[in-house]
Amino acid sequence: MSPRALHPLEPASTDPSAIRNFCIIAHIDHGKSTLADRMLQITGVVSDRDMRAQYLDRMDIERERGITIKSQAVRMPWSTDGGTFALNMIDTPGHVDFTYEVSRSLAACEGAILLVDAAQGIEAQTLANLYLALENDLEIIPVLNKIDLPAADPEKYAKELAGLIGGKPEAVLRGSGQTGMGVEALLDRVVERIPAPKGDPNAPSRAMIFDSVYDSYRGVITYVRMIDGKLSPRERIQMMSTRATHELLEIGVSSPEPTVTKGLGVGEVGYLITGVKDVRQSKVGDTVTNAQRPSTEALPGYTDPKPMVFSGLYPIDGSDYPVLREALDKLKLSDASLNYEPETSVALGFGFRCGFLGLLHLEIITERLEREFGLDLISTAPSVTYEVTTEDRKHFTVTNPSEFPTGAKIASVTEPMVRAAILAPKDYVGTIMELCQSRRGALIGMDYLGEDRVEIKYTMPLGEIVFDFFDHLKSKTAGYASLDYEPSGEQEADLVKVDILLQGEAVDAFSAIVHRDKAYAYGLLMTERLKKLIPRQQFEVPIQAAIGARIIARESISAIRKDVLAKCYGGDITRKRKLLEKQKEGKKRMKMVGRVEVPQEAFIAALSGDVEVKKK
């Protein structure tokens, strides 16, 4: 058993051969953050008194939901027979929407701990993260977690893991992040297996930015991994992509609280504070170098995360628009993947069109805006980016149904495609295939991972996945299936824009771009929903769904009428007729009354699908 390190190594003067950089990768809820907690405890960087669950998750929303959104880097000391080592660990998110966070963390490491829940086995995101790690040529240490659970089957899943990575089932480590069992053996294995970082200590300094967060007191904190050379406090540094120079006000390591050091040497992971107030000035993937003796060659960075899903965010109270703008500017500081631009809607007023990495990202951003800034928001139905070409050879990029060209003849519409990998027990293959086929999916192939688990690969349009595909998948497979997807190009498709008209006027908030085969079903669904949600007016309100000028579905909300004939029973038919004529004239006059009043709740309910059926 390894003792805790009595004399931790001093940053800036640590020999690269005594450094180990690794991250923990796994599917959601397989115990990454819990394992990280135990490591912090065992290495002694957090005292038992200060320890709390999910120690590295800083945000309230992360703690409540039990998910990690931001990666966190920590330096830990560890001693073995071979001497004292400095371990730099990065805890990563597990959800498919935050894959870019994982890819950034992997670029800053030499090894990865692949964690698998011993009760659930390999899931889709386990595979996706494994392939990412293999692309980066990382040393992989497979670990089975939660072996103390009664449902755990370590033998079976150790076999699966060994078959996947190559090696013997006996070599797969077994442990429990909750009880701390096997964690010390794992830290020994990390020291033994993961290679030390390579770099030239005498070369011009190069450090790669793998994350940057905004702190309201200290400005932007930039997390870096040193590749070559050395950085010291008070020297001038240069960002190689923008050529901007800053003074290093503070440099240090997270252990797990920020600890100021005399600098950072080769292979070390730490943070820089330059007094910059905007995250966009210290871009992730950029190379930091010394301004006096700059490096000529930048490190290969990574591309900016591309938004996959677009949705409009509107404040319920129109006067909150400046507050929303300010709130988005502040969020942008801690989440560089958020994109937004102002937009107006006839129905909803002023708001922003935002680009998100996926539905979970949308949900979290909306929740953070509501929580941290006290806003009440309506978000429009999520849509993806379409490329539209008209017959007169004009190209349009459509992120919002209202941008869809009208009046011109459409030559072609291309939509983004994804390659989806679904992992599930073999009993559910039929139901999954049925679901994917109904969403215009094309089967690529199937692989059996063990005796009873199968991976099904499909290419599918992204627009079919983003809305409620995941919910359907979970409900049809009793919660056993897991999904991972990655972009895989574009394809042409027969897509149309369905408008919803109230009294002949299109309501842009309800418009959607759908496949022609599903247009009728969408029109029917929305007209029925709105009929339930919009209160009766003084006049009849027709609700129509239309493709261009062609009406495909219709419902009408009948007018509130006074029963003036109630008193006229008996034989006075002429009086009855007179009253009916009068009523008709009145109705004609009513129709002329302008717009229909649609309550705010109707928008929220119609877009989210929460519709209460009216009691008869």
BADO-319976 format. One record per residue (C-alpha): x, y, z; residue in three letters. Coordinates in steps of 0.001 Angstrom, whole numbers, padded with zeros to 6 digits, always signed. Layout:
! BADO-319976
XYZALA/...
! end
This chain:
! BADO-319976
+000000+000000+000000MET/+001417+003365-000998SER/+001810+005989+001683PRO/+000673+009540+001199ARG/+003479+011709-000072ALA/+005115+013440+002877LEU/+007069+015946+000799HIS/+005110+017001-002283PRO/+007165+018064-005293LEU/+007572+021793-005807GLU/+005908+023112-009020PRO/+008227+024843-011503ALA/+011141+022753-010379SER/+009576+019292-010829THR/+011473+016939-013060ASP/+009192+015945-016031PRO/+009968+012258-015330SER/+008078+012579-011997ALA/+004910+014017-013600ILE/+001900+012006-014721ARG/-000929+013723-016612ASN/-004180+011778-016924PHE/-007938+012272-017121CYS/-010944+010167-016158ILE/-013341+009300-019000ILE/-016636+007432-018740ALA/-020347+007447-019527HIS/-022722+009639-017477ILE/-023235+008426-013932ASP/-020468+005799-013948HIS/-018748+007513-011024GLY/-016027+009842-012422LYS/-016545+012636-009893SER/-016845+010172-006963THR/-013559+008504-007955LEU/-011954+011957-008224ALA/-013249+012727-004689ASP/-011572+009578-003293ARG/-008295+010432-005042MET/-008305+013899-003494LEU/-008912+012339-000103GLN/-006339+009537-000346ILE/-003575+011806-001647THR/-004317+014210+001193GLY/-004820+017407-000879VAL/-008276+017808+000687VAL/-008545+017147+004401SER/-011237+014740+005588ASP/-012921+017624+007395ARG/-013313+019757+004239ASP/-014357+016848+002053MET/-017764+016939+000363ARG/-019306+014895-002432ALA/-018547+016074-006006GLN/-015794+018305-004598TYR/-014640+019501-008003LEU/-018109+020447-009295ASP/-018299+024158-008591ARG/-021797+025008-009816MET/-025011+024380-007848ASP/-026667+022966-010951ILE/-023880+020329-011247GLU/-024370+019231-007661ARG/-028147+019007-007893GLU/-028238+017083-011135ARG/-025172+015046-010276GLY/-023520+015794-013619ILE/-020226+017460-014493THR/-020425+020302-017024ILE/-016952+021843-016734LYS/-013707+019856-016640SER/-011572+020472-013536GLN/-007805+019984-013225ALA/-006073+019089-009917VAL/-002446+018443-008928ARG/-001955+015630-006385MET/+001207+014232-004759PRO/+001754+010455-004578TRP/+004622+008291-003343SER/+005530+004770-004422THR/+008678+002676-004084ASP/+010030+004549-007083GLY/+009889+007947-005328GLY/+007459+010865-005123THR/+005346+011865-008134PHE/+003081+014766-009095ALA/-000218+013575-010603LEU/-002246+016030-012680ASN/-005796+014725-012914MET/-008602+016156-015058ILE/-012207+015170-014230ASP/-014252+015333-017461THR/-018003+015508-018276PRO/-019701+012339-019537GLY/-022577+013636-021652HIS/-022457+013570-025460VAL/-023100+017365-025626ASP/-019836+018073-023848PHE/-017599+015860-025962THR/-015558+018908-026963TYR/-014689+019453-023250GLU/-013427+015853-023147VAL/-011380+016233-026352SER/-009687+019328-024886ARG/-008827+017498-021697SER/-007428+014504-023606LEU/-005130+016809-025572ALA/-003534+017908-022279ALA/-002810+014327-021071CYS/-000629+011284-021743GLU/-003046+008741-020318GLY/-006689+008133-019458ALA/-008567+006078-016867ILE/-011478+004394-018639LEU/-014127+003914-015993LEU/-016987+001450-016401VAL/-019850+000836-013993ASP/-019694-002834-012945ALA/-023491-002994-012749ALA/-024232-001403-016162GLN/-021282-002313-018362GLY/-020018-000485-021437ILE/-022282+002318-022673GLU/-022288+004408-025834ALA/-020337+007293-024376GLN/-017729+004892-022938THR/-016955+003799-026490LEU/-017007+007333-027906ALA/-014562+008616-025278ASN/-012365+005535-025713LEU/-012068+006169-029471TYR/-011226+009829-028746LEU/-008458+008734-026355ALA/-007078+006206-028860LEU/-006983+008915-031569GLU/-004760+010948-029246ASN/-002459+007902-028677ASP/-003081+007854-024929LEU/-002226+005021-022547GLU/-005554+003574-021335ILE/-006085+002050-017893ILE/-009418+000154-017745PRO/-011166+000225-014348VAL/-014425-001350-013152LEU/-016158+000911-010643ASN/-018987+000267-008158LYS/-018052-003390-007543ILE/-019567-003082-004042ASP/-023082-002873-005525LEU/-025240-006009-005250PRO/-026048-005849-008996ALA/-022373-005725-010007ALA/-021028-008442-012306ASP/-017280-007667-012498PRO/-016257-010912-014238GLU/-018611-010430-017155LYS/-017761-006766-017763TYR/-014012-007269-017218ALA/-014182-009760-020108LYS/-016068-007194-022240GLU/-013545-004447-021437LEU/-010543-006653-022114ALA/-012079-007724-025427GLY/-012537-004072-026376LEU/-009109-002720-025455ILE/-007091-005874-025845GLY/-005497-007613-022876GLY/-006567-010045-020197LYS/-009666-009689-017988PRO/-007383-010102-014915GLU/-005552-006888-015847ALA/-008747-004813-015466VAL/-008625-003043-012106LEU/-011630-003345-009818ARG/-012572-000787-007225GLY/-015236+001442-005756SER/-015142+005230-005812GLY/-017689+005328-003004GLN/-015800+003214-000449THR/-012289+003984-001720GLY/-011532+000304-002381MET/-008837-000235-005016GLY/-008133+003511-005478VAL/-004587+003267-004090GLU/-003781+000374-006416ALA/-005149+002527-009265LEU/-002856+005464-008379LEU/+000101+003045-008333ASP/-000975+001757-011748ARG/-001160+005361-013056VAL/+002436+005984-011969VAL/+003568+002672-013452GLU/+001759+002726-016816ARG/+001265+006343-017913ILE/+004318+007794-019656PRO/+006006+010956-018372ALA/+005519+014123-020467PRO/+008137+014930-023092LYS/+009280+018451-023851GLY/+012376+020632-024211ASP/+013003+022697-021049PRO/+015411+025045-022856ASN/+013233+025784-025879ALA/+011059+028946-026126PRO/+008060+028450-023852SER/+004873+026908-025304ARG/+001763+026168-023281ALA/-001591+024935-024565MET/-004806+026461-023225ILE/-007301+023666-022557PHE/-009889+025634-020603ASP/-010684+029149-019483SER/-013237+030286-016894VAL/-014389+033678-015737TYR/-014074+034664-012102ASP/-015924+037815-011056SER/-013068+038911-008778TYR/-009966+037950-010725ARG/-011055+038123-014356GLY/-010302+035232-016702VAL/-008471+032224-015264ILE/-006743+030313-018075THR/-005863+026641-017529TYR/-002762+025549-019432VAL/-000569+022539-020005ARG/+003136+023335-020457MET/+004710+021607-023464ILE/+008136+023271-023795ASP/+010127+025787-021770GLY/+009012+027555-018631LYS/+006670+030375-017595LEU/+007389+032652-014622SER/+005351+035319-012839PRO/+005551+038916-014037ARG/+006859+038002-017499GLU/+005057+039201-020636ARG/+003264+036498-022568ILE/+001813+036352-026047GLN/-001262+034538-027389MET/-000084+033095-030686MET/-003421+033218-032576SER/-004243+036858-031814THR/-000656+038107-031164ARG/-002037+039917-028089ALA/+000477+040391-025226THR/-000399+040399-021520HIS/+001498+040523-018260GLU/+001366+037369-016112LEU/-000083+038652-012837LEU/-000349+035238-011225GLU/+000690+031704-012079ILE/-000008+028587-010050GLY/-001481+025105-009774VAL/-004898+023875-008588SER/-004448+021601-005641SER/-007579+021680-005653PRO/-007690+025271-004404GLU/-005543+027703-006441PRO/-001960+027724-005090THR/+000458+030410-006315VAL/+003829+029032-007517THR/+007106+030399-008884LYS/+006170+029301-012345GLY/+005361+026215-014443LEU/+007876+023857-016034GLY/+007681+021195-018813VAL/+004698+018862-018599GLY/+002993+020718-015711GLU/-000656+021670-015642VAL/-001635+024936-013954GLY/-003435+028240-014353TYR/-002538+031778-015477LEU/-004196+035070-014568ILE/-003446+037997-016849THR/-006101+040496-015850GLY/-008012+039882-019135VAL/-011745+040422-018701LYS/-013022+038476-021713ASP/-012694+034716-022216VAL/-012586+035192-025990ARG/-009165+036800-025616GLN/-007705+033590-024201SER/-009177+031095-026644LYS/-009160+027413-025893VAL/-006664+025583-028119GLY/-004429+028648-028379ASP/-000688+028545-027628THR/+000815+030800-024950VAL/+004459+031812-025390THR/+006983+034305-023961ASN/+006614+037736-025638ALA/+010411+038484-025515GLN/+011487+035078-026810ARG/+008452+033798-028696PRO/+008131+030370-030231SER/+007822+030302-034023THR/+005535+027296-034237GLU/+002120+027164-032561ALA/+000839+023895-031087LEU/-001786+022072-033134PRO/-004966+023423-031496GLY/-008485+022208-031977TYR/-011387+023654-033820THR/-014038+025762-032165ASP/-017080+023762-031090PRO/-019805+024088-033716LYS/-023358+024618-032493PRO/-025624+021716-033455MET/-029007+022963-032276VAL/-030511+026448-032526PHE/-033291+027828-030400SER/-034730+031312-029780GLY/-034703+032619-026175LEU/-037262+035318-025402TYR/-038025+037006-022085PRO/-041689+036638-021059ILE/-041597+040259-019955ASP/-040362+042344-022920GLY/-038649+044879-020638SER/-036196+042136-019499ASP/-034481+042156-022932TYR/-031419+044228-021798PRO/-031107+041966-018708VAL/-031100+038876-020984LEU/-028448+040437-023224ARG/-026228+041171-020218GLU/-026816+037678-018798ALA/-025807+036016-022097LEU/-022655+038169-022255ASP/-021708+037021-018741LYS/-022446+033331-019485LEU/-020362+033547-022636LYS/-017430+034316-020360LEU/-017537+030910-018723SER/-018902+028919-021689ASP/-017024+029645-024895ALA/-019264+027278-026916SER/-022376+029471-026560LEU/-023280+031486-029705ASN/-026077+034027-029898TYR/-027392+036859-032054GLU/-030400+039188-031592PRO/-033644+038293-033359GLU/-037223+039537-033336THR/-040414+037581-033559SER/-043857+038997-034337VAL/-045413+036798-031683ALA/-042747+036840-028964LEU/-041090+040278-029364GLY/-037324+040758-028958PHE/-034976+037956-028039GLY/-031856+036039-029089PHE/-031189+033169-031421ARG/-028745+030919-029591CYS/-026620+028049-030845GLY/-026121+025075-028505PHE/-024093+021865-028600LEU/-027177+019757-027929GLY/-030402+019572-025962LEU/-028760+019140-022559LEU/-026599+022186-023236HIS/-029781+024160-024157LEU/-031519+022984-020977GLU/-028556+023890-018758ILE/-028045+027338-020296ILE/-031777+028138-019957THR/-031768+026942-016337GLU/-028627+028967-015523ARG/-030176+032108-017026LEU/-033344+031608-014981GLU/-031466+030835-011768ARG/-028475+033125-011806GLU/-030163+036151-013358PHE/-033806+035711-012266GLY/-035226+035680-015824LEU/-038490+034103-017040ASP/-037850+032757-020541LEU/-039672+031140-023438ILE/-037495+028992-025676SER/-038738+028170-029178THR/-038683+024626-030526ALA/-035072+023602-031281PRO/-034064+023455-034955SER/-030834+022638-036810VAL/-028977+024392-039653THR/-030347+023816-043166TYR/-028778+024890-046452GLU/-031431+026022-048940VAL/-030824+026640-052656THR/-033519+028374-054739THR/-034004+027860-058480GLU/-032314+031171-059251ASP/-029100+029724-057649ARG/-029230+031710-054416LYS/-027949+029993-051276HIS/-029419+030514-047798PHE/-028218+029184-044421THR/-031364+028671-042343VAL/-031021+028364-038547THR/-034564+029473-037876ASN/-037779+028511-039723PRO/-038587+032223-040247SER/-035388+032564-042383GLU/-036707+029953-044851PHE/-037052+031704-048241PRO/-040671+032283-049213THR/-042024+033121-052636GLY/-039070+031613-054481ALA/-039075+028119-055910LYS/-036858+025814-053853ILE/-034369+023736-055839ALA/-032867+021754-052936SER/-032633+021648-049135VAL/-029714+019917-047384THR/-029828+018909-043733GLU/-027051+017870-041312PRO/-026596+014151-040717MET/-025214+012333-037714VAL/-023748+008922-037169ARG/-025578+007515-034153ALA/-024348+004585-032061ALA/-026964+002992-029815ILE/-025988+000440-027187LEU/-028667-001777-025744ALA/-029480-005341-024603PRO/-030132-007590-027619LYS/-033850-008042-026717ASP/-034559-004462-027792TYR/-032980-004570-031251VAL/-036349-004734-033022GLY/-037922-001787-031179THR/-034784+000372-031675ILE/-034706-000390-035402MET/-038392+000468-035693GLU/-037795+003799-033923LEU/-034761+004684-036079CYS/-036580+003745-039274GLN/-039481+006015-038335SER/-036934+008845-037976ARG/-035514+008301-041496ARG/-032475+006425-040193GLY/-030324+004166-042416ALA/-028678+001156-040790LEU/-024872+000971-041083ILE/-024283-002198-039081GLY/-024476-004071-035789MET/-021754-005320-033455ASP/-022204-007663-030507TYR/-020043-006488-027578LEU/-020750-009485-025379GLY/-023329-012243-025209GLU/-026254-009964-024580ASP/-025263-006421-025612ARG/-025340-005014-029068VAL/-024150-001779-030682GLU/-026386-000571-033518ILE/-025017+002111-035863LYS/-027297+004362-037907TYR/-026959+007472-040018THR/-029818+009815-039203MET/-030825+013393-039810PRO/-029870+015528-036814LEU/-033239+017309-036945GLY/-034981+013995-036157GLU/-032813+013359-033093ILE/-032833+016696-031339VAL/-036428+016923-030300PHE/-037650+013865-028432ASP/-035715+010933-029875PHE/-033788+010258-026684PHE/-036958+010189-024539ASP/-038605+007711-026931HIS/-035477+005563-026991LEU/-035334+005389-023198LYS/-039040+004613-022790SER/-039033+001892-025497LYS/-035989+000120-023973THR/-036955+000390-020286ALA/-034095+002869-019821GLY/-031354+000422-020886TYR/-030294+001981-024199ALA/-027617+004642-024405SER/-026948+006931-027331LEU/-023930+008691-028742ASP/-023795+010667-031989TYR/-021279+012628-034020GLU/-021766+014803-037141PRO/-021241+012990-040429SER/-021858+015424-043295GLY/-025057+016509-045017GLU/-027697+015121-047350GLN/-030428+016454-049597GLU/-033952+015847-048404ALA/-037536+016720-049271ASP/-038090+019293-046513LEU/-040846+021893-046288VAL/-041736+024714-043972LYS/-045047+024328-042148VAL/-046645+027611-041043ASP/-049333+027843-038396ILE/-051901+030567-039184LEU/-054278+032207-036708LEU/-057004+034017-038609GLN/-054912+033876-041748GLY/-051802+035401-040106GLU/-048695+033260-039724ALA/-047376+032954-036150VAL/-043617+032626-036603ASP/-043023+031021-033189ALA/-044908+027875-034243PHE/-043349+027469-037723SER/-041203+024387-038271ALA/-039118+022795-041023ILE/-040136+019147-041365VAL/-039971+016319-043897HIS/-042830+016422-046393ARG/-044121+013016-045217ASP/-044458+014307-041659LYS/-045801+017739-042485ALA/-049451+016700-042236TYR/-048929+015012-038848ALA/-047095+018116-037495TYR/-049834+020435-038803GLY/-052536+018284-037238LEU/-050707+018084-033909LEU/-050102+021844-033632MET/-053623+022870-034646THR/-055113+020444-032088GLU/-052750+021708-029382ARG/-053531+025339-030025LEU/-057261+024668-030061LYS/-056908+023382-026488LYS/-054694+026260-025381LEU/-056179+029421-026885ILE/-059245+030712-025022PRO/-062468+031388-026925ARG/-062759+034918-028334GLN/-065771+037020-029276GLN/-065485+035611-032792PHE/-064603+032331-034442GLU/-060845+031791-034798VAL/-059633+029455-037542PRO/-056287+027744-036807ILE/-054649+026472-039987GLN/-051440+024680-040864ALA/-050102+025521-044316ALA/-047224+024668-046651ILE/-046810+027880-048712GLY/-050336+028715-049832ALA/-051738+025169-049395ARG/-053731+024488-046208ILE/-053026+021004-044857ILE/-054912+020999-041524ALA/-057537+023129-039830ARG/-059236+023474-036468GLU/-061471+026304-035346SER/-062143+027821-031947ILE/-065816+028633-031800SER/-066985+032062-030640ALA/-068507+032828-027251ILE/-072174+033216-028109ARG/-075063+034442-026143LYS/-077978+032115-026574ASP/-080527+034749-027532VAL/-082936+032113-028741LEU/-083290+030481-025360ALA/-086405+032535-024589LYS/-087962+032017-028042CYS/-089647+028702-027800TYR/-093018+028057-029221GLY/-094354+029038-032546GLY/-092887+032493-033207ASP/-090691+031391-036085ILE/-090438+034843-037727THR/-088988+036367-034539ARG/-086507+033491-034378LYS/-085423+034117-037976ARG/-085002+037835-037360LYS/-082744+037181-034375LEU/-080626+034669-036316LEU/-080107+037220-039133GLU/-079036+039805-036556LYS/-076630+037344-034978GLN/-075021+036615-038360LYS/-074460+040334-038967GLU/-072934+040664-035525GLY/-070595+037760-036242LYS/-069479+039416-039483LYS/-068669+042558-037567ARG/-066777+040553-034912MET/-064572+038881-037483LYS/-063160+042207-038411MET/-061745+042617-034905VAL/-057944+042429-035291GLY/-055634+039906-033667ARG/-056354+036919-031576VAL/-055189+037064-028000GLU/-052840+034173-027351VAL/-051760+033827-023715PRO/-048002+033438-022961GLN/-048597+030055-021345GLU/-049957+028799-024668ALA/-046589+029402-026320PHE/-044679+027581-023615ILE/-047085+024641-023562ALA/-047416+024329-027349ALA/-043654+024362-027835LEU/-042869+021945-025057SER/-045798+019695-025618GLY/-047347+019988-022107ASP/-050988+020224-023041VAL/-053731+019526-020553GLU/-056840+018068-022120VAL/-059863+020199-021358LYS/-062537+018541-019288LYS/-065708+018144-021275LYS/
! end
